[in-house]
Amino acid sequence: MDFASIILVAAGGVLGIVIGMWLALYIQHKKYYLPEEEKKDIWKRIEEVTEEQAEIKAKKRALRKAFKAGTIPESVFVSKTTYYDTLKEHLDDELELLIKRIASPYLEEELKKRDKKLREISDIAILTSKIKEMEKSKKRMENEKDKMHIEIRNLEEEAKAYLAERNRIEKRYEEQKRKNRELEERIEQLEKEREELMDRIATEPSVEEKIKNLEHENKILREALERTKSKAKTLSKQIAVMETILNRHIRVLEKLEEKTADDIKKAVKPHSKAIKDIVKAYDTPEKAYRFVKEHITEVPTSFNYWLSVEEVLKLRAGDLQDKAILLCSMLRALGKDAKVIVVELKNGIDRALVYSDGHLLDFNREYDDITGDEEECLRNYSFDRSRIRKVLYAFNDKLFERGG
C-alpha cells in the first residue's frame, strides 16, 4: 500500500469514527430541536457529499492511471490533480459544517459526552494532521518536479516556434523588398511619362490635367513606397530580435540536440504517416527529389539543430541536412536503398548528399547529373569547384557508418 493510500485510509477511519459517534448519539437520544424537514435535508446532503468524495477519489485514481499509461500530458495531470484536491478540501469543509449543524441542537449533557469521546481520539486526529502535512509536502515536491519538466518542454517548443516565426518574417521581408522594387520601377516610369507630357504641354492644353493626375499618383506611390520601406525596416529588426533570442538559447538547444548513432538513424522516418502521405503524390525517386528541391526552402542556421521530417513538411523549410533527411525518408518509403552522406569539402564546407540507386543527389544539381556506383559518384562530385576531402558519416533508418 503506497503513502497516499495510507493517508486516505487513516483520514477515512477518523471521519468514520466521527460520523459513527454522531449517529450513535442520534439513535440513543433523538433529541433534536431542528425541524424534521431540515434534518432530512442535512442528512441527504451528507450522503451526497460522501458520494462526491468517493467519486473524486475514483477520478484521481483514474487520472493517475492514465498519466502512467501516457495517454494524457503532464500539464493536464498536474492541473486536474490540483483541481480535484481543491474540490476535495471544499467537500471536507462542507461535511464538517453539516455535521456541526446536525450536532448543535443536542442536549448539553450529550455534548459533554461527545467532547469527552472526541478528546479520546485526539491522538488519532493529531497523527492524521501530521500525515496530511507530510502528504502536502510530498505533493509540493512532485509539483516542483513536474514544473521543471514542463519548463524544459516549453523551452524546446518556444525555440521551434522562434525558428518558424523567423522563417515567416524572412519570407515577408523578401516579399516586401520585391514590392519596393516594383514601386520604384513604377515611379521611374511615371517620371518619364511626366517629362514627356511636359514637352507636349505647350501644344496640348489637356495634357496639363493628365500631368496633375500623374503627379498625384506619383505622390501616392511615393507615400506607399515609404510605408513599405518602414515595414521592411521593422521586419529586419524583428529578424534581428529573433536571432538574438535564438542565440541566447543556442547552448541549451545544442545540448538538447546532442545525438548518438541510434538517434541519428531515427531521424530517417520512412514509416512516418506524414512521409507515407506525401509519397502518394510523389511516387517516383525523381518526383520526390524535385519536390524537396523546389518546395522545401533551404534556411541556413547558425547552430546545430535538427528538425523532424514532420516539422520540415509543415514549415516547408529547413537547412541542407534537414532536406537531405526528408528526401532519404521519402526514397526509403518508396522501397529504395537510399542513405544520407555527410561530406567535408577541401574548402572546409560540409555538405549533406543523398545516394540512391546509382544517383548522387545534390539540390544544386539536376537528378541525373551524377550517376554510377557510390565511390565513383563521390570521386566525381564537386561543389563550388571544391572536391570532397573526406566522408564524415552516412546513415539511414537501418545503418550508421563513420567515414575515414
BELMOQUI-V393138 format. One record per pair of residues at least 6 apart in sequence whose C-alpha atoms are under 8 Angstrom apart, sorted by the first residue. I is the first residue (numbers start at 1). J is the second residue. D is the distance in Angstrom with one decimal. If there is no record, write none. Layout:
I|J|D / I|J|D
This chain:
3|135|8.0 / 4|135|7.3 / 7|128|7.6 / 7|131|6.4 / 7|132|7.1 / 7|135|7.7 / 10|128|6.6 / 11|128|6.4 / 14|124|7.3 / 14|125|7.1 / 14|128|8.0 / 18|118|8.0 / 19|99|7.7 / 21|114|7.6 / 22|99|7.9 / 22|103|7.0 / 25|110|7.4 / 31|105|7.7 / 31|106|6.3 / 31|107|7.2 / 32|105|5.5 / 32|106|6.1 / 33|105|5.5 / 33|106|7.8 / 34|105|7.0 / 39|102|7.2 / 42|98|6.5 / 42|102|7.3 / 46|95|6.3 / 46|98|6.8 / 46|99|8.0 / 49|91|6.3 / 49|94|7.9 / 49|95|6.7 / 50|95|8.0 / 52|91|7.9 / 53|88|6.4 / 53|91|7.0 / 56|84|6.5 / 56|88|7.1 / 60|81|6.8 / 60|84|7.2 / 63|77|6.8 / 63|81|7.8 / 64|77|7.4 / 66|72|6.3 / 67|73|7.0 / 67|74|7.2 / 67|77|6.5 / 74|146|7.0 / 74|150|7.4 / 75|146|7.9 / 75|150|7.0 / 78|143|7.1 / 78|146|7.4 / 156|253|7.4 / 159|246|6.8 / 159|249|7.7 / 159|253|7.7 / 162|242|6.5 / 162|246|7.2 / 163|242|7.9 / 163|246|7.8 / 164|315|6.8 / 166|239|6.0 / 166|242|6.2 / 166|243|7.9 / 167|299|7.6 / 167|317|7.9 / 169|235|6.3 / 169|238|7.5 / 169|239|6.7 / 170|235|7.6 / 170|236|8.0 / 170|239|7.0 / 172|235|7.6 / 173|232|5.8 / 173|235|5.9 / 173|236|7.0 / 176|228|6.6 / 176|229|7.9 / 176|231|7.7 / 176|232|6.1 / 177|229|8.0 / 177|232|7.0 / 179|228|7.9 / 180|225|6.2 / 180|228|6.6 / 180|229|7.1 / 183|221|6.8 / 183|222|8.0 / 183|225|6.4 / 184|225|7.5 / 187|218|6.3 / 187|221|7.0 / 187|222|7.5 / 190|214|6.9 / 190|218|6.7 / 191|218|8.0 / 194|211|6.2 / 194|214|7.0 / 194|215|7.7 / 197|207|6.4 / 197|208|7.9 / 197|211|6.7 / 198|208|8.0 / 198|211|7.6 / 200|207|7.3 / 201|207|5.8 / 201|208|6.3 / 250|303|6.8 / 253|305|6.9 / 254|303|7.1 / 254|304|5.9 / 254|305|6.4 / 257|304|7.2 / 257|305|6.0 / 257|306|7.1 / 261|400|6.3 / 262|400|7.9 / 264|395|7.4 / 264|400|7.8 / 265|395|6.2 / 265|396|5.4 / 265|397|4.6 / 265|398|6.6 / 265|399|6.6 / 265|400|6.5 / 266|396|8.0 / 266|397|5.7 / 267|308|6.7 / 267|309|7.6 / 267|325|7.0 / 267|396|8.0 / 267|397|7.2 / 268|309|7.8 / 268|325|5.9 / 268|326|7.2 / 268|328|6.8 / 268|329|5.2 / 268|396|5.7 / 268|397|5.1 / 269|275|7.4 / 269|309|7.3 / 269|329|5.3 / 269|397|6.7 / 270|276|7.3 / 270|329|4.6 / 270|330|6.2 / 270|331|7.8 / 270|332|5.5 / 270|333|4.5 / 270|397|7.8 / 271|333|6.6 / 274|309|8.0 / 274|310|6.2 / 274|313|7.8 / 275|309|7.8 / 275|310|7.9 / 275|329|7.0 / 275|330|6.1 / 275|333|7.2 / 276|330|7.8 / 276|333|6.8 / 278|330|8.0 / 279|288|7.2 / 279|330|6.4 / 279|333|7.4 / 279|334|7.3 / 282|288|5.2 / 282|291|7.4 / 283|334|6.9 / 284|334|7.3 / 285|331|6.1 / 285|334|7.7 / 286|367|6.6 / 288|327|6.7 / 288|330|6.7 / 288|331|7.2 / 289|327|6.5 / 289|367|7.2 / 292|323|6.6 / 292|326|7.6 / 292|327|6.5 / 293|363|5.6 / 295|316|6.6 / 296|312|7.7 / 296|313|7.7 / 296|316|4.7 / 296|317|4.9 / 296|318|7.1 / 296|323|7.2 / 297|316|6.2 / 297|317|4.5 / 297|318|6.5 / 298|317|5.9 / 298|318|5.4 / 298|319|5.1 / 298|320|6.2 / 298|323|7.6 / 299|317|6.4 / 299|318|5.3 / 299|319|4.9 / 299|320|7.7 / 300|318|7.5 / 300|319|5.0 / 300|320|7.3 / 301|319|6.7 / 306|321|7.9 / 306|322|6.5 / 307|318|7.1 / 307|322|6.3 / 308|322|7.6 / 309|322|7.4 / 309|325|7.3 / 309|326|5.5 / 312|318|5.8 / 312|322|7.2 / 312|323|7.7 / 312|326|7.7 / 320|351|7.6 / 320|352|6.4 / 321|351|7.9 / 321|352|5.4 / 324|340|6.4 / 324|352|6.3 / 324|353|6.3 / 324|354|6.2 / 325|340|6.6 / 327|354|7.6 / 328|338|5.9 / 328|339|5.9 / 328|340|6.4 / 328|354|6.6 / 328|396|7.3 / 329|396|8.0 / 331|337|7.6 / 331|338|6.3 / 331|356|7.9 / 332|338|6.1 / 336|356|6.8 / 336|357|7.1 / 337|356|5.7 / 337|357|6.5 / 338|354|6.9 / 338|355|5.7 / 338|356|4.3 / 338|357|7.2 / 338|396|7.2 / 339|354|5.7 / 339|355|5.7 / 339|356|6.7 / 339|394|6.6 / 339|395|5.4 / 339|396|4.9 / 340|352|6.8 / 340|353|5.8 / 340|354|4.6 / 340|355|6.6 / 340|394|5.4 / 340|395|5.4 / 340|396|6.3 / 341|352|5.8 / 341|353|5.1 / 341|354|5.9 / 341|355|7.1 / 341|391|7.2 / 341|392|7.8 / 341|393|6.1 / 341|394|4.3 / 341|395|6.8 / 342|350|6.9 / 342|351|5.7 / 342|352|4.5 / 342|353|6.2 / 342|391|6.2 / 342|392|5.6 / 342|393|5.5 / 342|394|6.1 / 343|350|5.6 / 343|351|5.4 / 343|352|6.5 / 343|353|7.8 / 343|388|6.6 / 343|389|7.6 / 343|390|5.9 / 343|391|4.3 / 343|392|5.2 / 343|393|7.2 / 344|350|4.5 / 344|351|6.5 / 344|388|6.0 / 344|389|5.7 / 344|390|5.5 / 344|391|6.3 / 344|392|6.6 / 345|351|7.5 / 345|383|7.9 / 345|386|6.2 / 345|387|5.6 / 345|388|4.3 / 345|389|5.0 / 345|390|7.1 / 346|386|5.9 / 346|387|6.0 / 346|388|6.0 / 346|389|5.0 / 347|386|6.2 / 352|362|7.9 / 353|360|6.9 / 353|361|5.8 / 353|362|5.5 / 354|360|5.9 / 354|361|5.1 / 354|362|7.0 / 355|361|6.1 / 355|374|7.2 / 358|371|5.3 / 358|372|4.9 / 358|373|5.5 / 358|374|6.9 / 359|367|7.5 / 359|368|6.8 / 359|370|6.0 / 359|371|4.6 / 359|372|6.6 / 359|373|8.0 / 359|377|7.7 / 360|370|5.5 / 360|371|6.2 / 360|374|7.5 / 360|377|6.2 / 360|378|7.7 / 361|367|6.4 / 361|370|7.3 / 370|377|6.0 / 370|380|7.6 / 370|381|7.3 / 371|377|6.1 / 378|388|7.2 / 379|387|7.8 / 379|388|7.3 / 380|387|7.8 / 381|387|6.2 / 381|388|7.0 / 382|388|6.7 / 390|403|7.1 / 390|404|6.6 / 391|402|7.8 / 391|403|4.8 / 391|404|6.3 / 392|402|6.1 / 392|403|4.7 / 392|404|7.0 / 393|400|7.3 / 393|401|5.5 / 393|402|4.2 / 393|403|4.8 / 394|400|5.9 / 394|401|5.1 / 394|402|6.5 / 394|403|7.4 / 395|401|6.2
